[in-house]
Every structure is written in C-alpha cells, then in structure tokens.
C-alpha cells in the first residue's frame, strides 16, 4: 500500500521554465566570487566538478572551502519568488485528491521550501519538509539521506513514491524500493532510474491511479 508521496521542491513543485532556479544559480556563482573570493573564470568548472563529485555545489564548498552553510543558503535563496512562480490550482487540486501523506525532500532549506510552497498555494498539503540540514548537509543523491528519510517516516521504501526533476536523484530512491517519478525531464535528458515520467507535478494523479491497478505479484487490473 502506498503511504507517502515524497516530492522534491525546486523545478518539481513549480515548472522548470519559471526562471527561479536560474536566478538561484546566478547567486550561487556570485557567492563563490564575492564571499569565497574565487576567480570568476573558474567558478563554472568548479561548480560542475563539485556537482559531479559531491552531489551539490554546496557540499563541495563545505568540504573544501569551509563553507558557512547558513550564510550560503540565505544568500542564494534571497530572490523575489513571486517574480518567478505563482499559484498552481491544478497542483492544488491534484494533491487534494490524493489520500496519501505528503512530504518535501529537498537539498534547499526548510525556510526556502515553505516560502515556495506558500507562493504556489500548496503548503497545506505537506506535513513535513526534510531539508539539507536534516540530511546532515549531505543531501541527495547520497544514499544515506534517503535512508534517514525512510527512518523518519518509519516506512519501508516500497510504501513511498518519490517525484523529482533530476534522474540521478531518483536512482537511490529506486534502490531502496521506492516508486520513482521523473517530472518534466529535459528533452533527450537522463531518465535512468525513473519508473514513470510525467510532464508536471499535477500529473502525479495518473501515476497513483496506475499503481492502484498493480497487484502484489506485479500484475495489473482495470
């Protein structure tokens, strides 16, 4: 039985093309230049290298440059959310129609998550936010952060569905038995690790309905 719907936040709860993450990304680069005093020309390469090796830029900065995580998170998320995103009645209706418990699992902070959920108009559907601090600043896609999530929810993986816009963040979830849903992947992008692919978070209702037709032995009915 499916008990929990686990949602990523950025570019999952709101559309990829909103421009919000581009604004955050620009502030990440600016932070590296202004606060850590890195040469602008090396920032793109370092960000890519840290993302590949450590999962997030912030994790690489923390391990190699003594990053002040609180200062960093406040700085990079200091953007006017309502300039980029707004209410999503379709997502609100979709979440309202689903009886499963719902949580957010994000590499951002709970404060940023709450602010985004408020602007989108769906905060009331989520009972908890599991953020970068919950995961010991390690975050996705480190397998330990997923294990910690399941421990906190007190459920086995097969009772959870995870929706996320980045395929590599779904692979650990699938490894732990979760049903994985990739939301709005880039054309021709990585889909390895996804059990389902949907165009927007509101389409999660189709996935849940399909799972309801799957029997314990893997067969379908309906």
N, C-alpha and C positions, 0 to 999 in steps of 0.2 A: 504494500500500500504506500502510495506517495504521500509523505507528510509535510515536506518542506520544499518551497521554491526559493532557491538561492540566486540572487541577482547581483551581478556586477553593477557598478554605478555608471562611470563615465563612458559615454558612447554606447551604452546599453539601455539605460533608463531614458535617455534622450538621443536624438539622431546623431549619427556620425558627422553629418554635414553642417552641424549647428555653428561650428567655429569656436566653440568653447575650449576644446582641448588644444586647438591651435594657439589660442590665447595663453593657456596654461603653459604650453610647451615653450612659447616665447619667453615667458617669465622664468622658466627653468634655466634656459640659456643665459638670460640676463643675470640670474642669481649667481651662476657659475662665474660670470665675468665680473660682476660688481662686488659680490660678497666673498668669493673664494679667490678672486684676482687671477683667473685663468685668462690666457690669451684667447681672444675671440676665434681665431682661426683653428684652434684645437678642440673647441667645445663640441662641434658636431661629431667628430670622430670619437671623442671620449664618451659622449652620450650613447652612441651606438655600441661601443665596446662594453660599457657598463650594463647596458640593457641586455646584451647578449650573454655576458658572463654572470651577472648578479640578479637579473630579472627586472630590476628597475634602476634608473639613474641614481635615485636617492640612496639605494643600498650601496652602490659603488662609491658614492661620495662619502657615505658614512664610514665605510671600511677603510678607505684610502686617504680621506682628507679630514676626518674628524667632524663630519657634518653635524651641526646643531639641527636636529630634525624638527623641533618646534618652530624655530625661526624659518627654516626652509619651507615647511608646509604652509605657514601663514603667508609667506611671501608669494609663493607660486599660485596660491588659490585666491589672491587678492585681485579678483576680476569681477566686473559687474554682471552677475549671472543673467539677469533679465534682459541684457543686451543680446544674449545668445539663445536662450531657451525660454519656454513658456509652458503654460498648462497643456496637458495632453489628455483630453477627455476619453479618447479611445483606450489608452492605457489604464486610466482610472476605472473605466467600465470593465475591462478585461480582468484586472486584479480583483475587483469587487465580485466578479462571477465565480472566482476560484476559491474553494474552501480551504485549501492548504495554507499552512502558516508560511509567512514570507519574511525573508531577511535580506540584508545587503552585505556583500562580502567585497571589500574594496581595498586597493592599495593607497587610497587617499585617507583623509581623516574623517572621523565621525561628524565633525562640525561642517566640513565641506559637503559630506553626504546629506546631512539634514537640510542644509541650505538648498541643495539641488532638488531634493525630494519636495521641499516646500514650494519651490517655484514651479515644478512640474505638476504639483497638486496631488501627489500620491503618497505623501508621508504617512498618512493614517493607516495605510495598508501594511506597513512594515513594523514588526515588533522589536527588531534589534538591528544594529549596524555593527559589523565586525570589520574594524579598520586596520590600518597599518600598525598601530600601536598594539592592538590585540594580537597581531601576528609577530610580536617581538621585533618590529621594524623590518621583518624579512619579507613578508607578503608573498603574493602569487608571483611566479609559479612554484615556489618552494613547497615541496610535498608536506613538510611539517606544518605549514599554515593551514592546509586542508584537514590534516588530522586533528589539529587543535579546534578547527571549526566543528567537525563532527563530534568531538568530545563535548564541546559546549552545547551543541544541540541535543546531545545524548541520543543519537540515532545512527544506525548503520548507513553507509553510503547509498545502498540501493533504495532507501526511502527518501532520497533527495534528488531534485533536479537542479542543475546549475545552468544559468543563462549568462552569456559572456560574449563580448565582441572580439576577443583575441583567442585564436585557436590554441595556442600553446598554453594558455591558462586553463583550458578545458582538459588537457591530457592528464594532469594529476587527478582531477576530479573523476574522470572515467576510470583511472587506475584504482580508485577507491570505491568503485561501484556506482557512482552517481550517473544518472541520465544527463547527457550533455547537450546543450543547445547553443549553437553559434548564431549570434544576432548580427545581421547586416554586414557580412564579410565584404572586403574589397573585391571587386571583380577579378577573378583569377587568383585570389589570395588563398592562403593556407586554410584548409578545412579539416586537417587531420586531427582527430580527437573528438569530432562532433558527431553525435548520434542524429541530430536534427539541425537543419539550417533554416532560419526564418528571416524575414525582411525587417521586422521591427518587433520590439518587446511585446506589443499588444497581441501579436500572433501566438504568444505562448499558450493561448487557449486551445489552439489546434493541436499542439503537442500533448497537452494534458488529456485532451479528448482521445487522441490516438493511443496514449498509454493506457487509457481505460479499456481499450479493446485488446490489450495484450494479456494473455493468461500466464499463470506462473510458469508454465512449461515453454513460454516463448511464443505460443500460437496466438492468433488474433481472432476476435469475433466481431460481429457487427458489420 
